[in-house]
């Protein structure tokens, strides 16, 4: 049915596919561990209301939320955060970051 060369080629393709799948699984596991660590840090430095707000922002503006999360984690690791960040403080942080990155231009054309 198959000669030895064809069988070897099939084995090699199957082995390559399994290795690729295993590498993908390892990468997904590593990402899950990093996400869990990030959430643990955010639980320590944000109040419940602030965490809820950040979750809502993540749904609407994922890039902005990611930038805020990374900045808060950096501040936490540098020990510059002495108490939990409240919802009002988080609003101010979001407003500052959003103001830097977002410039809205509206053109109205009448025909």
Backbone as CSV, one residue per row, in Angstrom:
resi,resn,N_x,N_y,N_z,CA_x,CA_y,CA_z,C_x,C_y,C_z
1,UNK,0.829,-1.188,0.000,0.000,0.000,0.000,0.880,1.262,0.000
2,UNK,1.618,1.505,1.078,2.568,2.607,1.135,3.973,2.027,1.161
3,UNK,4.895,2.682,0.494,6.274,2.212,0.620,6.919,2.899,1.818
4,UNK,8.130,2.531,2.136,8.801,3.019,3.346,8.987,4.536,3.336
5,UNK,9.289,5.111,2.206,9.498,6.563,2.130,8.203,7.323,2.420
6,UNK,7.105,6.843,1.872,5.816,7.485,2.115,5.420,7.367,3.578
7,UNK,5.644,6.202,4.169,5.318,6.012,5.593,6.169,6.935,6.458
8,UNK,7.430,7.077,6.127,8.322,7.947,6.893,7.885,9.410,6.759
9,UNK,7.484,9.795,5.570,7.004,11.168,5.359,5.736,11.422,6.167
10,UNK,4.854,10.444,6.208,3.628,10.581,7.007,3.969,10.687,8.481
11,UNK,4.887,9.852,8.952,5.321,9.909,10.355,5.929,11.269,10.695
12,UNK,6.743,11.786,9.802,7.387,13.077,10.040,6.357,14.204,10.109
13,UNK,5.376,14.173,9.217,4.317,15.194,9.247,3.515,15.106,10.544
14,UNK,3.193,13.883,10.939,2.424,13.674,12.169,3.223,14.134,13.385
15,UNK,4.513,13.823,13.408,5.382,14.249,14.509,5.476,15.765,14.563
16,UNK,5.637,16.403,13.426,5.708,17.867,13.373,4.402,18.488,13.859
17,UNK,3.281,17.887,13.467,1.978,18.383,13.898,1.814,18.256,15.415
18,UNK,2.223,17.133,15.973,2.127,16.931,17.420,3.036,17.895,18.181
19,UNK,4.231,18.135,17.657,5.151,19.061,18.311,4.587,20.484,18.285
20,UNK,4.006,20.856,17.169,3.409,22.184,17.052,2.240,22.338,18.021
21,UNK,1.424,21.313,18.131,0.283,21.339,19.041,0.760,21.413,20.490
22,UNK,1.802,20.669,20.828,2.340,20.687,22.185,2.909,22.064,22.512
23,UNK,3.619,22.671,21.570,4.170,24.009,21.788,3.047,25.026,21.996
24,UNK,1.977,24.876,21.251,0.832,25.763,21.395,0.195,25.606,22.773
25,UNK,0.072,24.354,23.239,-0.506,24.098,24.558,0.363,24.697,25.662
26,UNK,1.664,24.578,25.534,2.581,25.140,26.530,2.455,26.651,26.554
27,UNK,2.365,27.262,25.379,2.225,28.709,25.295,0.911,29.169,25.938
28,UNK,-0.159,28.441,25.704,-1.452,28.781,26.309,-1.398,28.650,27.825
29,UNK,-0.731,27.610,28.321,-0.597,27.434,29.766,0.214,28.577,30.381
30,UNK,1.292,28.962,29.725,2.107,30.069,30.221,1.306,31.360,30.258
31,UNK,0.504,31.600,29.217,-0.324,32.800,29.181,-1.364,32.777,30.303
32,UNK,-1.931,31.621,30.577,-2.911,31.503,31.659,-2.269,31.788,33.009
33,UNK,-1.056,31.301,33.211,-0.343,31.554,34.469,-0.058,33.042,34.619
34,UNK,0.402,33.686,33.535,0.682,35.124,33.588,-0.588,35.928,33.873
35,UNK,-1.690,35.548,33.245,-2.958,36.242,33.493,-3.401,36.083,34.943
36,UNK,-3.223,34.893,35.500,-3.597,34.666,36.897,-2.736,35.507,37.829
37,UNK,-1.450,35.602,37.549,-0.560,36.426,38.368,-0.946,37.901,38.269
38,UNK,-1.275,38.339,37.054,-1.669,39.733,36.851,-2.944,40.042,37.625
39,UNK,-3.921,39.141,37.572,-5.172,39.359,38.298,-4.953,39.370,39.808
40,UNK,-4.047,38.538,40.294,-3.752,38.513,41.732,-3.162,39.845,42.177
41,UNK,-2.263,40.394,41.387,-1.665,41.691,41.733,-2.720,42.784,41.699
42,UNK,-3.572,42.762,40.673,-4.614,43.785,40.567,-5.603,43.689,41.724
43,UNK,-5.891,42.470,42.197,-6.774,42.316,43.365,-6.163,42.964,44.606
44,UNK,-4.850,42.937,44.696,-4.170,43.516,45.861,-4.141,45.035,45.815
45,UNK,-4.100,45.619,44.625,-3.892,47.066,44.543,-5.143,47.865,44.169
46,UNK,-6.224,47.189,43.768,-7.456,47.893,43.389,-8.597,47.529,44.323
47,UNK,-9.452,48.516,44.585,-10.675,48.210,45.323,-11.609,47.418,44.410
48,UNK,-12.643,46.869,44.977,-13.595,46.066,44.193,-14.239,46.904,43.090
49,UNK,-14.622,48.137,43.421,-15.252,49.006,42.425,-14.287,49.339,41.292
50,UNK,-13.038,49.577,41.640,-12.037,49.900,40.620,-11.783,48.701,39.710
51,UNK,-11.742,47.508,40.296,-11.556,46.307,39.477,-12.728,46.115,38.528
52,UNK,-13.936,46.381,39.020,-15.122,46.265,38.170,-15.063,47.268,37.027
53,UNK,-14.654,48.486,37.316,-14.539,49.504,36.276,-13.509,49.091,35.235
54,UNK,-12.375,48.566,35.690,-11.329,48.139,34.767,-11.823,46.985,33.882
55,UNK,-12.622,46.104,34.458,-13.215,45.013,33.672,-14.145,45.571,32.599
56,UNK,-14.947,46.560,32.956,-15.849,47.186,31.986,-15.065,47.891,30.880
57,UNK,-13.996,48.578,31.265,-13.167,49.255,30.275,-12.534,48.229,29.336
58,UNK,-12.134,47.091,29.896,-11.507,46.054,29.080,-12.463,45.552,28.004
59,UNK,-13.744,45.506,28.294,-14.723,45.082,27.300,-14.856,46.105,26.176
60,UNK,-14.821,47.384,26.531,-15.021,48.430,25.534,-13.721,48.844,24.846
61,UNK,-12.654,48.943,25.612,-11.364,49.413,25.084,-10.235,48.540,25.615
62,UNK,-10.042,47.358,25.056,-9.059,46.407,25.584,-7.622,46.941,25.624
63,UNK,-7.234,47.737,24.634,-5.865,48.257,24.616,-5.637,49.246,25.750
64,UNK,-6.601,50.096,26.000,-6.493,51.060,27.098,-6.426,50.319,28.427
65,UNK,-7.277,49.340,28.617,-7.289,48.570,29.864,-5.958,47.855,30.067
66,UNK,-5.411,47.295,29.005,-4.123,46.597,29.102,-3.014,47.563,29.498
67,UNK,-3.032,48.760,28.924,-2.028,49.774,29.264,-2.134,50.170,30.735
68,UNK,-3.353,50.347,31.212,-3.565,50.716,32.617,-3.109,49.580,33.535
69,UNK,-3.477,48.351,33.193,-3.073,47.205,34.016,-1.555,47.110,34.117
70,UNK,-0.888,47.224,32.990,0.575,47.121,33.001,1.205,48.244,33.824
71,UNK,0.680,49.442,33.683,1.225,50.580,34.453,0.993,50.382,35.948
72,UNK,-0.185,49.924,36.325,-0.468,49.693,37.744,0.420,48.595,38.311
73,UNK,0.653,47.559,37.542,1.519,46.469,38.003,2.950,46.967,38.159
74,UNK,3.409,47.794,37.226,4.750,48.367,37.345,4.872,49.200,38.619
75,UNK,3.878,50.039,38.873,3.899,50.863,40.084,3.890,50.000,41.341
76,UNK,3.123,48.924,41.298,3.054,48.019,42.437,4.403,47.353,42.687
77,UNK,5.058,46.920,41.615,6.345,46.250,41.761,7.443,47.214,42.212
78,UNK,7.265,48.495,41.931,8.225,49.504,42.380,7.899,50.005,43.785
79,UNK,6.842,49.447,44.386,6.391,49.821,45.730,6.037,51.300,45.842
80,UNK,5.459,51.862,44.798,5.031,53.262,44.855,3.552,53.398,45.191
81,UNK,2.847,52.280,45.284,1.435,52.301,45.672,1.358,51.912,47.138
82,UNK,0.882,52.846,47.969,0.848,52.578,49.406,-0.503,52.053,49.881
83,UNK,-1.560,52.369,49.143,-2.892,51.885,49.517,-3.650,51.502,48.260
84,UNK,-4.770,50.821,48.445,-5.548,50.380,47.285,-6.060,51.586,46.495
85,UNK,-6.057,51.425,45.195,-6.525,52.487,44.305,-8.046,52.415,44.231
86,UNK,-8.676,53.545,44.492,-10.137,53.596,44.498,-10.671,53.795,43.081
87,UNK,-11.987,53.707,42.973,-12.645,53.891,41.688,-12.400,55.301,41.160
88,UNK,-12.446,56.306,42.028,-12.208,57.689,41.588,-10.782,57.875,41.092
89,UNK,-9.833,57.275,41.785,-8.440,57.382,41.350,-8.251,56.680,39.997
90,UNK,-8.882,55.538,39.839,-8.784,54.818,38.571,-9.425,55.619,37.444
91,UNK,-10.542,56.282,37.722,-11.182,57.135,36.715,-10.213,58.215,36.243
92,UNK,-9.501,58.808,37.183,-8.549,59.861,36.840,-7.395,59.302,36.006
93,UNK,-6.906,58.140,36.360,-5.834,57.497,35.590,-6.320,57.214,34.174
94,UNK,-7.525,56.668,34.057,-8.094,56.372,32.740,-8.269,57.645,31.924
95,UNK,-8.734,58.702,32.563,-8.955,59.965,31.870,-7.636,60.516,31.328
96,UNK,-6.587,60.426,32.141,-5.279,60.921,31.697,-4.743,60.096,30.526
97,UNK,-4.811,58.775,30.644,-4.306,57.931,29.560,-5.147,58.067,28.301
98,UNK,-6.433,58.181,28.467,-7.314,58.298,27.319,-7.088,59.637,26.624
99,UNK,-6.839,60.672,27.398,-6.590,61.987,26.827,-5.304,62.019,26.027
100,UNK,-4.304,61.250,26.446,-3.031,61.217,25.736,-3.142,60.471,24.426
101,UNK,-3.922,59.424,24.397,-3.926,58.534,23.250,-5.084,58.767,22.295
102,UNK,-6.077,59.460,22.726,-7.277,59.557,21.896,-7.526,61.006,21.494
103,UNK,-7.565,61.204,20.230,-7.896,62.518,19.707,-9.021,62.315,18.716
104,UNK,-10.147,62.900,18.997,-11.319,62.700,18.160,-11.461,63.871,17.211
105,UNK,-11.678,63.559,15.973,-11.884,64.595,14.978,-13.183,64.263,14.249
106,UNK,-14.083,65.203,14.270,-15.386,64.990,13.641,-15.523,65.978,12.492
107,UNK,-15.786,65.451,11.343,-16.031,66.274,10.168,-17.491,66.130,9.782
108,UNK,-18.151,67.260,9.619,-19.539,67.252,9.194,-19.588,67.846,7.791
109,UNK,-20.048,67.072,6.880,-20.155,67.529,5.499,-21.618,67.594,5.116
110,UNK,-22.003,68.714,4.614,-23.395,68.877,4.190,-23.445,68.847,2.675
111,UNK,-24.399,68.168,2.192,-24.530,68.037,0.740,-25.539,68.985,0.183
